[in-house]
Amino acid sequence: MVTVTTEFTRPANTTAYTAGDVVSDSASATTVQTLVGAARASGKPGYIVGLKLETDKKSIVPRMRVHLYNASSITVAVDNLPWRDSYADASKRIGFWDFSPLTTGADATNSDMSWAVDLACRIPFVSVDANLYFVLEAIDGSNTNSGQKFRLTATVEQY
């Protein structure tokens, strides 16, 4: 079992997300994020058994969806535009996972983040190059911070 993490920073604006928007690192060309070493080796299978999403903005409660792929060459909209599915990417799609609403610690004055975790998922995959790839989608609208950070951590059973 391994844990892999990737962090990205959203664009330097405060444009709020609406339901269904892509949450990414660019308003001009979204980078598909990489979970390096999620699989034991190229072509090997595994299961994602835990997912955690964190952001450095406190006191926000949107639900987020993580779209998972076994290759990085997918078609995706830029930050703050509606999510779109592409049939051409179907062979690369592992699936998606919906997080419960993000939460902040009870001491919101001294807390500086929001997060959600799910350790009950079991998402099978077969890697192409030993990595997994993802893009976030806002299920609910929310306010943003300029340069807000997002971090996804996946716990993976490798085979």
C-alpha positions in Angstrom: 0.0 0.0 0.0 1.3 3.5 -0.9 0.1 7.1 -0.4 0.6 9.5 -3.2 -0.1 13.3 -3.1 -0.3 16.1 -5.6 -0.8 19.8 -4.9 -1.7 22.5 -7.4 -2.5 26.3 -7.2 -5.5 27.7 -8.9 -5.2 31.0 -10.9 -4.6 34.4 -9.4 -8.2 35.6 -9.4 -11.2 35.4 -7.0 -13.8 34.3 -9.6 -16.3 32.1 -7.7 -17.0 28.6 -8.8 -20.5 27.6 -9.9 -21.8 24.0 -9.8 -20.1 22.0 -12.5 -17.1 24.2 -13.0 -13.6 22.7 -13.5 -11.2 23.5 -10.6 -7.7 23.7 -12.0 -4.4 25.5 -12.2 -5.0 27.6 -15.3 -7.6 29.8 -17.0 -6.0 29.2 -20.3 -4.7 25.5 -20.4 -5.6 23.1 -17.6 -2.8 20.8 -16.5 -4.1 17.3 -15.7 -2.6 16.6 -12.3 -0.4 13.5 -11.7 -0.4 11.1 -8.8 3.2 9.8 -9.4 3.9 6.2 -8.6 0.3 5.2 -7.8 0.8 1.9 -9.5 3.7 -0.5 -8.9 4.8 -0.3 -12.5 3.4 0.4 -16.0 0.4 -1.7 -16.9 -0.1 -2.9 -13.3 -3.5 -2.9 -11.5 -4.5 -1.5 -8.1 -7.3 -0.1 -6.0 -7.7 3.4 -4.7 -8.9 2.7 -1.2 -8.7 6.2 0.3 -9.0 9.8 -0.9 -8.4 13.1 0.9 -8.9 16.6 -0.5 -7.5 19.7 1.2 -7.5 23.4 0.4 -5.9 26.3 2.1 -9.2 28.3 2.3 -11.0 27.9 5.6 -14.8 27.8 6.2 -15.9 26.7 2.8 -18.3 23.7 2.4 -18.6 22.8 -1.3 -18.7 19.2 -2.4 -16.0 18.4 -4.9 -15.7 15.6 -7.5 -12.4 14.1 -8.5 -12.3 12.7 -12.1 -9.7 9.9 -12.3 -7.8 8.7 -15.4 -5.0 6.3 -16.3 -3.4 8.7 -18.9 -2.8 12.4 -19.0 -3.8 13.0 -22.6 -7.4 14.0 -22.0 -9.6 16.9 -23.1 -10.5 19.1 -20.3 -12.0 22.6 -19.9 -10.0 25.4 -18.2 -10.5 26.7 -14.6 -14.0 28.0 -13.9 -15.6 26.7 -17.1 -18.2 23.9 -17.1 -17.0 20.3 -16.9 -17.4 18.4 -20.1 -17.1 14.6 -20.8 -15.4 13.5 -23.9 -16.1 10.2 -25.6 -12.6 10.2 -26.9 -11.3 10.0 -23.3 -13.6 7.0 -22.3 -10.8 4.5 -22.6 -8.6 6.5 -20.2 -11.3 7.2 -17.7 -11.2 5.2 -14.4 -14.2 6.9 -12.9 -14.9 9.7 -10.5 -15.4 10.1 -6.7 -17.6 12.6 -4.9 -16.4 14.0 -1.7 -18.7 15.0 1.2 -18.8 18.7 1.8 -15.5 20.2 2.8 -15.2 21.1 6.5 -13.0 23.3 8.8 -12.0 22.6 12.3 -14.2 23.8 15.2 -11.8 26.6 15.9 -12.4 28.5 12.7 -10.5 31.5 14.0 -7.2 29.6 14.1 -7.9 27.0 11.4 -6.5 27.8 8.0 -7.9 25.0 5.8 -10.9 23.0 4.7 -10.9 19.3 3.8 -12.8 16.1 3.2 -11.7 12.5 3.4 -13.1 9.2 2.4 -11.4 6.0 3.4 -14.2 3.7 2.3 -13.7 3.9 -1.5 -12.5 1.0 -3.6 -11.8 2.1 -7.1 -10.1 -0.4 -9.4 -7.6 0.7 -12.1 -4.9 -0.5 -14.4 -2.2 2.0 -15.0 -0.6 2.9 -18.3 2.6 4.4 -17.0 2.6 3.7 -13.2 0.8 7.1 -12.5 -2.8 8.1 -12.1 -4.2 11.5 -13.3 -7.0 13.7 -12.1 -9.0 16.9 -12.5 -11.4 18.4 -9.9 -14.9 19.6 -10.5 -17.0 21.7 -8.2 -20.3 20.0 -7.4 -21.4 23.1 -5.5 -20.5 26.7 -6.0 -18.1 28.4 -3.7 -16.0 31.5 -3.3 -12.3 31.3 -4.0 -9.0 32.8 -3.0 -6.5 34.1 -5.5 -3.8 31.4 -5.8 -5.8 29.0 -3.6 -4.1 25.6 -3.2 -5.7 22.2 -3.5 -4.0 18.9 -2.5 -5.3 15.4 -3.3 -3.9 12.4 -1.5 -4.7 8.9 -2.6 -4.1 5.7 -0.6 -3.5 2.9 -3.1 -3.3 -0.9 -2.9 -0.7 -1.9 -5.5 -0.7 -5.3 -7.2 
